[in-house]
Every structure is written in C-alpha cells, then in structure tokens.
Amino acid sequence: MLGLDFSGRRVLDFGTGIGILTILAEKLGARQIITIDNDPICIINAEENIEKISVKKSRF
C-alpha cells in the first residue's frame, strides 16, 4: 500500500480484521473509507484500534 497514491480516493476494506488497512489508508490520504467485517470480535478490535490511532471516524 505504501507505493500507492491514496490522496482523495475512496477505499473499501472488506474483511477488516483489526483495522490496520483502514488506518493506513486514512494515514495515506484516502478521503472516504468503508470498513466491513462480519465477525463481531473483529469489529470491536477495529473500532478500538481506530480510536487509539485517532483516525477521523467521520471518514468511515
């Protein structure tokens, strides 16, 4: 992902797991990120990680 230009792009993180790709996409300048997972534990983990890293939740 580090070699891609995310500036102003929309990103879909399907099967987010712990949310690391969502967080990285935001840090690399994505303007909108949709994060999806069907595992309740993964959703909780992703939410906690997003909160800890201060990702702008309004982008999700």
N, C-alpha and C positions, 0 to 999 in steps of 0.2 A: 504494500500500500504506500510505502514511503516514496516510491518512484512515480506515483500517480498525482495528477492535479485535481484536487477536490474543491478548489475555490468555487463557491457559488453553486455547487452541484447538489442534487438530491440523491440520497443513499438509502437503500433498503438492506437492513441487517436481519436476515431471515435465519432463525435459529441462533439467537444472540448469545446464549450461554451466559458468560459472566459480563458481557457488555464491552469487552475490550475493543472490538472493531468499531462499535458505535462511538466510543470515547475517542479513538484515534481519528475517525472520520471527522468528528467535530473539531478536534485539535488541528486537523489539516485544512479546515476552512469550509466544510460542507455547510450549505445553507439550511437544509432540511434532512432529517434522518428519521426513518421509520424503523422501529425496532420491534421484532416479533419473536416470540417463543411460546411453546405450548406446555412447557414444564414450569409449574408454579415455583419451584425452588430456584430455577434459573432466572425467572422474572424478579424474584426477591433479590437475588445476588446482583443482577444487572442494575436494579434500582439503587441498591446500596453503593455499588461502585460508581455509578453516575453521580450520585450525591456527594460521595467522598472526593471525587476529582473535580467537582464544581462545574460540571457540564451544564450548559444552558438548557434546562428542561423544555423551554418553550419551543425548541427546535425539533422536538420528538413528537 
